[in-house]
Amino acid sequence: EQLDAVTAVGLGLFCELGTGDVDFPAILAELKRMNYSGWIVVEQDVLPGMGSPKESAARNRAYIRSIGL
């Protein structure tokens, strides 16, 4: 299905880490299994209703710490 950005935002398709469909613990487990030792980069757009960028970053940081990063 194709969606424009406005519709996607309205549907909540952009969300903070741990609140969407991506299984981050499984990805992390696979990276560990592979002995990956490089960088892991997280990007988060802050949309209306998500609070300030600083608040969103703090929640995302707490989530990635909770899964062992």
Secondary structure, 3 states (H helix, E strand, C coil): CCCCHHHHHHCCCCCCCCCCCCCHHHHHHHHHHCCCCCCCCCCCCCCCCCCCHHHHHHHHHHHHHHCCC
